[in-house]
Amino acid sequence: MTTLVGLAVGIPLVAAMLALLLRTAARWRDVVTLGSLVGLTGIATALLVYVRAEGTVVLRVGGWDPELGIVLVADAFAVLVLLAAVLTITIVEVFAIGQRRSAMGADPTVVGPMLLVLTGGVSLSILTGDLFTLFVGFELMLVASYVLLTHQGRAGQVRAGMTYVVMNLFASTLFLIGVAIVYAATGTVNMALLAERVPDLSDGVRLGIGLWFLVVFGTKAAMFPLFSWLPDSYPTAPTTITAVFAGLLTKIGVYVMIRFHTLTDMDALGPLILVIAGLTMIVGVAGALAQDDVKRILSFHIVSQIGYMLMGLGLFTVAGVAGAVLFLVHQIPVKTVLFLVGGLIEVDRGTSALDRVSGMVASRPGVAVLFALPALSLAGLPPFSGFVAKLALVDAGIDDVAIAIVVVALVGSLLTLLSMVKIWIGVFWGAPDDGERRPVPATSWRTMTTAAATAVGVTLAVAVLSGPLWEMSERAATELLDKEPYVTEVMSG
């Protein structure tokens, strides 16, 4: 199994090099890109099955001691998020193959290879067991995402891309400084050793480290007030890019925040994180309600939904962290498919502005269904996955007597529903608009709708499998908060 852990990082990076070499040979490039992503999905599935049955898998790269070398760790938390991530990227690549035949498509000679580099960065960030390798993983994602955002060279994309890269480079600089501070204070950057050494530091140093990395990971996650770069940069990119970014990049920021702050006993920051969580929920959804374009509404909702994951972390209980893990797994496919549907609207109508599109429930009923199901899940209505995840968080908040954040979460859900209704009324309801439908090859449309339908199926599967997923989420939370199992596996693996 340790070989599979290494392949989860190596396959997408090697495939990216091959795809670049084959960038002008469309068929072979697609075979390499899609084949490697399908293979990676199989590896992630195998790791999930094994870890659920046998426990954590640890790979010491080069056989070095964990204090000196790179360690990759596939525990319950990592394999859950890894499978959701690579499955989503695979679906988006299928959508991209269909969309490239339309006017709204991205350049396939760039998107395929860079998407694989991004996947390698995502896998490395999820599986790494030390802070410096996590920094490398983040930089891989940053380089790939900047190219993906700006490769078409449009003025709006370059401007938004500059905002994106400046904010993320600022966070990366703070990250590198933080790594140096941690090493100076503890003599290591290995997370298992940090779990043992950071709690022994003086309160001032320990909380200073916690606050520092809260800012670093909070910028990557787009939490309040560090989110301003996201709503401007995401809507300017082609659909396949925004779908991957919406589903993954901010979620990886939350993922590492949960891992770092639980393993290092930063529960003293819980009240502050809960306040930030509430502000992130409300400010994000308020921004969404003020928009008049589908992609901008959904971009603000990325921010809002981050607040629910922060809520679970801020409680620092098994139930709260388990709820955050389950919510994270639910959000990856839900946000992705909503942006894919936004792409279908753009391909068909040439725009996703609410005042220029209407009546699509009559002309494209299939697209209406593909929007309605994940939209209801995003709002947290039963029986969808969003309801299960939000119920877990609300229940954890009530158990912890954190009534204020529970009320804010419920208000945020109501406002989310209102914003989804706003999209439904603006785009799908009413009389069909007078604009001309863009001609789209039938094969292209079928490919895109099949990919979107598959993503919807994944969101429904999360709801159907909520029992086993909750068990894995609870196990992940227990391992993170207890930390002894994690430390033991890494140091003895």
C-alpha positions in Angstrom: 0.0 0.0 0.0 2.9 2.4 0.5 3.6 2.2 -3.2 0.0 3.5 -3.9 0.6 6.4 -1.6 3.7 7.4 -3.6 1.9 6.8 -6.9 -0.9 9.2 -5.8 1.6 12.0 -6.0 3.9 10.8 -8.7 1.3 9.7 -11.4 -0.2 13.2 -12.0 3.2 14.9 -12.2 4.7 12.3 -14.6 1.5 12.4 -16.7 1.7 16.2 -16.8 5.1 16.0 -18.5 3.8 13.5 -21.0 0.7 15.6 -21.7 3.0 18.6 -22.4 5.0 16.5 -24.8 1.8 15.4 -26.5 0.1 18.8 -26.3 -0.4 19.0 -30.1 -1.6 15.4 -30.4 -5.1 15.9 -29.0 -6.2 12.3 -28.9 -3.1 11.0 -27.1 -3.0 14.0 -24.8 -6.6 13.3 -23.7 -5.8 9.6 -23.2 -2.9 10.4 -21.0 -4.7 13.1 -19.0 -8.0 11.3 -18.5 -6.3 7.9 -18.1 -4.0 9.1 -15.3 -6.9 10.8 -13.5 -9.0 7.6 -13.7 -6.0 5.6 -12.5 -5.5 8.1 -9.6 -9.2 7.7 -8.7 -8.8 4.0 -8.5 -5.7 4.4 -6.3 -7.6 6.8 -4.0 -10.5 4.3 -3.8 -8.1 1.4 -2.9 -6.4 3.5 -0.2 -9.8 4.4 1.3 -10.9 0.8 1.4 -7.6 -0.3 3.0 -7.3 2.5 5.5 -10.9 1.9 6.6 -10.2 -1.8 7.2 -6.5 -1.8 8.3 -5.5 1.7 9.4 -3.1 4.4 8.4 -0.5 3.9 5.7 2.8 5.7 6.1 5.5 6.1 3.4 8.9 7.3 4.4 10.3 8.6 1.1 13.9 7.3 0.7 13.6 5.5 4.0 14.7 8.6 5.9 13.8 9.2 9.6 10.6 11.3 9.8 12.5 14.1 11.6 14.7 14.6 8.6 12.9 13.2 5.5 9.7 13.5 3.7 6.8 11.4 5.1 3.5 10.8 3.2 0.6 9.8 5.5 -2.7 8.3 4.3 -5.0 8.3 7.3 -8.8 8.4 7.4 -8.9 12.2 6.9 -6.5 12.2 4.0 -8.0 9.3 2.0 -11.6 10.7 2.4 -10.6 14.1 1.0 -8.2 12.6 -1.6 -10.9 10.5 -3.2 -13.4 13.4 -3.3 -10.7 15.6 -4.8 -9.4 13.3 -7.6 -12.9 12.1 -8.5 -14.0 15.7 -8.9 -11.0 16.6 -11.1 -11.7 13.5 -13.3 -15.3 14.6 -13.9 -14.2 18.2 -14.7 -11.7 16.9 -17.2 -14.5 15.0 -19.0 -16.5 18.3 -19.0 -13.5 20.1 -20.4 -13.2 17.6 -23.3 -16.7 18.5 -24.3 -16.5 22.2 -23.7 -13.4 22.8 -25.7 -15.5 22.4 -28.9 -17.6 25.4 -27.8 -16.7 29.1 -27.9 -16.5 29.1 -24.0 -13.9 26.4 -23.8 -10.3 26.7 -22.6 -7.2 25.9 -24.5 -6.8 22.1 -24.2 -3.0 22.2 -24.8 -2.7 24.2 -21.6 -5.5 23.0 -19.4 -4.8 19.2 -19.5 -1.1 19.4 -18.4 -1.7 22.2 -15.9 -4.7 20.4 -14.4 -2.4 17.4 -13.8 0.2 19.6 -12.1 -2.6 21.0 -10.0 -3.7 17.5 -9.1 -0.1 16.6 -8.1 -0.1 19.6 -5.8 -3.4 18.7 -4.3 -2.4 15.1 -3.7 0.9 16.2 -2.1 -0.8 18.8 0.1 -3.3 16.2 1.4 -0.8 13.3 2.0 2.2 15.1 3.3 3.3 14.7 6.9 5.5 17.8 7.2 5.1 21.6 6.9 7.8 22.2 4.3 6.5 19.6 1.8 3.1 21.1 2.4 4.5 24.5 1.3 5.9 22.8 -1.9 2.4 21.3 -2.5 0.8 24.7 -2.2 3.3 26.3 -4.5 2.6 23.6 -7.2 -1.1 24.5 -6.9 -0.4 28.2 -7.1 1.8 28.0 -10.2 -0.7 25.7 -12.0 -3.7 27.8 -11.0 -2.2 31.1 -12.1 -1.5 29.6 -15.5 -5.0 28.2 -15.7 -6.5 31.5 -14.7 -4.7 33.7 -17.2 -3.8 31.4 -20.1 -6.4 32.9 -22.5 -4.7 36.3 -22.0 -7.9 38.4 -21.6 -7.5 41.7 -19.8 -10.0 40.8 -17.1 -8.3 37.5 -16.5 -4.9 38.9 -16.2 -6.1 41.6 -13.8 -8.0 39.2 -11.6 -5.1 36.7 -11.9 -2.7 39.3 -10.6 -4.9 39.9 -7.5 -5.1 36.1 -7.0 -1.4 35.5 -7.3 -0.4 38.6 -5.1 -2.6 37.5 -2.3 -1.5 33.9 -2.5 2.2 34.8 -2.7 1.7 37.0 0.4 0.3 33.9 2.1 3.1 31.8 0.8 5.7 34.2 2.2 4.0 34.1 5.6 3.9 30.3 5.3 7.6 30.1 4.7 8.4 32.5 7.6 6.0 30.4 9.7 7.9 27.2 8.9 11.1 28.9 10.0 9.5 30.1 13.3 8.2 26.6 14.0 11.5 25.0 13.3 13.3 27.5 15.5 10.9 26.8 18.3 10.6 23.0 18.0 13.6 21.8 15.9 11.3 20.0 13.4 8.6 20.6 10.8 7.3 17.0 10.9 3.6 17.2 12.0 3.7 14.1 14.2 6.6 15.6 16.2 5.0 19.0 16.2 1.9 17.3 17.8 4.2 16.4 20.7 6.4 19.5 20.9 4.1 22.5 20.2 1.8 21.9 23.2 4.9 22.0 25.5 5.8 25.5 24.3 5.0 28.6 26.3 1.4 29.9 25.8 2.6 33.0 24.0 4.7 31.2 21.5 2.2 28.4 21.0 -0.7 30.8 20.4 1.4 33.0 18.2 2.2 30.0 16.0 -1.5 29.1 15.9 -2.6 32.6 14.9 0.2 32.9 12.3 -0.9 29.7 10.5 -4.6 30.7 10.9 -3.8 33.7 8.7 -1.7 31.6 6.3 -4.3 28.9 5.8 -7.2 31.3 6.2 -5.9 33.3 3.2 -5.7 30.0 1.2 -9.2 29.1 2.4 -10.7 32.6 1.7 -12.1 33.0 5.2 -13.3 36.4 6.5 -11.7 39.0 6.1 -9.1 37.4 3.8 -11.4 36.5 0.9 -11.5 39.6 -1.3 -9.3 37.9 -4.0 -11.8 35.1 -4.7 -15.0 36.7 -6.0 -13.0 38.8 -8.5 -10.7 36.1 -9.8 -12.8 33.0 -10.1 -15.7 34.2 -12.4 -13.2 35.5 -15.1 -11.8 32.0 -15.9 -13.4 29.3 -18.1 -15.9 27.0 -16.5 -13.6 24.0 -16.1 -11.1 26.1 -14.2 -13.5 27.8 -11.9 -15.2 24.4 -11.2 -11.9 22.9 -10.0 -11.0 26.0 -8.1 -14.4 26.2 -6.4 -14.4 22.5 -5.5 -10.8 22.2 -4.3 -8.5 25.0 -3.7 -10.2 26.7 -0.7 -11.1 23.3 0.7 -7.4 22.3 0.7 -6.8 25.4 2.8 -9.5 24.3 5.3 -8.1 20.7 5.2 -4.6 21.7 6.3 -6.1 24.2 8.9 -8.1 21.4 10.5 -5.1 19.1 10.5 -2.6 21.6 11.9 -4.7 23.2 14.5 -6.1 20.0 15.9 -2.8 18.1 16.0 -1.1 21.0 17.8 -3.8 21.5 20.4 -4.9 25.0 19.4 -8.3 24.8 21.1 -7.6 28.1 22.9 -8.2 29.7 19.5 -11.7 28.1 19.3 -13.7 31.2 20.3 -11.9 33.3 17.8 -12.3 30.7 15.0 -16.1 30.6 15.8 -16.4 34.3 15.5 -14.6 34.2 12.2 -16.8 31.3 11.1 -19.9 33.3 11.7 -18.7 36.4 9.9 -17.5 34.3 7.0 -21.0 32.6 6.7 -22.9 35.9 6.8 -20.6 38.2 4.8 -20.3 35.5 2.1 -24.0 34.9 1.7 -24.8 38.6 1.8 -22.3 39.2 -1.0 -24.0 36.4 -3.0 -27.4 38.0 -2.6 -26.1 41.3 -3.9 -24.8 39.8 -7.2 -26.7 39.5 -10.5 -24.5 36.8 -12.2 -24.6 33.1 -11.6 -20.9 32.6 -11.4 -20.4 35.6 -9.0 -23.2 34.4 -6.8 -21.6 31.0 -6.6 -18.2 32.5 -6.0 -19.5 34.3 -2.9 -21.0 31.1 -1.7 -17.6 29.5 -1.7 -16.7 32.0 1.0 -19.9 31.5 2.9 -19.7 27.7 3.0 -16.1 27.9 4.4 -17.6 29.3 7.5 -19.4 26.0 8.3 -16.2 24.1 8.1 -14.5 26.7 10.4 -17.5 26.3 12.8 -16.7 22.6 13.2 -13.0 23.2 13.8 -13.8 26.0 16.3 -15.7 23.7 18.5 -12.7 21.5 18.9 -14.8 18.4 19.8 -15.0 15.1 18.0 -18.5 15.8 16.9 -17.6 19.3 15.6 -14.5 18.2 13.7 -16.3 15.2 12.3 -19.0 17.5 11.1 -16.4 19.8 9.4 -14.8 16.7 7.7 -18.2 15.5 6.4 -19.1 19.0 5.3 -15.8 19.3 3.5 -16.3 16.0 1.6 -19.9 17.1 0.7 -18.8 20.6 -0.5 -16.2 19.4 -3.0 -18.6 17.8 -5.5 -21.5 20.2 -4.8 -19.6 23.4 -5.5 -18.0 21.8 -8.6 -21.3 20.7 -10.2 -22.9 24.1 -9.6 -20.1 25.8 -11.5 -20.4 23.2 -14.2 -24.1 24.0 -14.6 -23.1 27.7 -14.7 -20.9 26.6 -17.6 -23.7 24.9 -19.4 -25.8 28.1 -19.1 -22.9 30.1 -20.6 -22.4 27.6 -23.4 -26.1 27.7 -24.3 -26.8 31.4 -23.8 -23.4 33.0 -24.1 -23.8 34.6 -20.6 -24.8 33.7 -17.0 -26.1 37.2 -16.2 -29.5 36.9 -14.5 -31.0 39.8 -16.5 -30.1 38.3 -19.8 -31.2 34.7 -19.4 -34.6 33.3 -18.5 -37.0 30.4 -19.1 -34.3 27.7 -19.4 -36.6 25.2 -17.5 -38.6 25.0 -20.8 -35.7 25.0 -23.3 -33.2 23.0 -21.2 -35.1 21.1 -18.5 -32.2 18.7 -18.0 -30.0 21.7 -17.0 -32.7 22.9 -14.6 -32.7 19.5 -12.8 -28.9 19.5 -12.7 -29.0 22.9 -11.0 -31.9 22.2 -8.6 -30.5 19.1 -6.9 -27.1 20.5 -5.8 -28.7 23.9 -5.1 -31.0 22.3 -2.6 -28.1 20.4 -1.1 -26.1 23.7 -0.8 -29.0 25.2 1.1 -29.0 22.2 3.5 -32.4 20.8 2.7 -33.3 17.1 3.3 -32.6 14.5 2.1 -29.5 15.9 0.4 -25.9 15.7 1.6 -25.9 19.3 2.7 -28.6 18.6 5.2 -26.7 15.7 6.7 -23.5 17.7 7.0 -25.2 20.8 8.4 -27.3 18.7 10.8 -24.0 17.2 12.2 -22.6 20.7 12.7 -25.7 22.1 14.3 -26.0 19.1 16.6 -22.3 19.5 17.6 -22.9 23.2 18.3 -25.9 22.5 20.5 -24.0 19.8 22.4 -21.2 22.3 23.0 -23.8 25.0 24.0 -22.5 27.2 21.2 -26.0 28.6 20.5 -24.9 31.8 18.8 -22.9 30.1 16.0 -25.8 27.6 15.6 -28.2 30.5 15.0 -25.8 32.1 12.6 -25.5 28.9 10.7 -29.2 28.5 10.4 -29.7 32.1 9.2 -26.9 31.5 6.7 -28.7 28.4 5.4 -31.9 30.4 4.9 -30.1 33.2 3.1 -28.4 30.5 0.9 -31.7 29.1 -0.1 -32.9 32.6 -1.0 -29.9 33.1 -3.3 -30.5 29.8 -5.0 -34.2 30.8 -5.5 -32.9 34.0 -7.0 -30.9 32.1 -9.6 -33.8 29.8 -10.3 -36.2 32.6 -10.9 -33.7 34.6 -12.9 -32.3 31.9 -15.1 -34.8 29.0 -15.3 -38.3 30.4 -14.5 -40.4 32.7 -16.6 -40.7 33.1 -20.3 -37.7 32.1 -22.5 -35.5 35.1 -23.3 -35.2 36.5 -26.7 -31.4 35.9 -27.1 -30.2 33.4 -29.6 -29.1 30.0 -28.4 -25.5 29.3 -29.3 -25.0 26.4 -31.6 -23.3 23.6 -29.7 -22.2 20.3 -31.3 -24.5 17.5 -30.0 -21.5 15.4 -28.9 -20.1 18.2 -27.0 -23.3 19.0 -25.2 -23.8 15.3 -24.3 -20.3 15.1 -22.9 -20.7 18.1 -20.8 -24.2 17.2 -19.4 -23.0 13.7 -18.7 -20.1 15.0 -16.7 -22.4 17.4 -14.8 -24.9 14.6 -14.2 -22.1 12.3 -12.9 -21.1 15.1 -10.4 -24.7 15.3 -9.3 -24.7 11.6 -8.8 -21.6 11.9 -6.6 -23.4 14.5 -4.4 -26.4 12.1 -4.1 -24.0 9.2 -3.2 -22.6 11.3 -0.4 -26.2 11.5 1.0 -26.9 7.8 0.5 -23.6 6.8 2.1 -23.8 9.4 4.9 -23.7 6.6 7.5 -20.3 5.1 6.5 -19.0 8.6 5.6 -19.9 9.8 9.1 -18.1 6.8 10.7 -15.0 7.7 8.7 -15.4 11.4 9.6 -15.8 10.6 13.2 -12.7 8.3 13.1 -10.7 11.0 11.4 -11.8 13.6 14.0 -10.9 11.2 16.9 -7.4 10.5 15.4 -6.8 14.3 14.9 -7.9 15.3 18.4 -6.4 12.3 20.2 -3.3 12.6 18.0 -1.6 9.6 19.6 -2.7 7.2 16.8 -1.3 9.6 14.2 2.0 10.1 16.1 2.4 6.4 16.7 1.8 5.5 13.0 4.1 8.1 11.6 7.0 7.5 14.0 6.8 3.7 13.9 5.9 3.4 10.2 
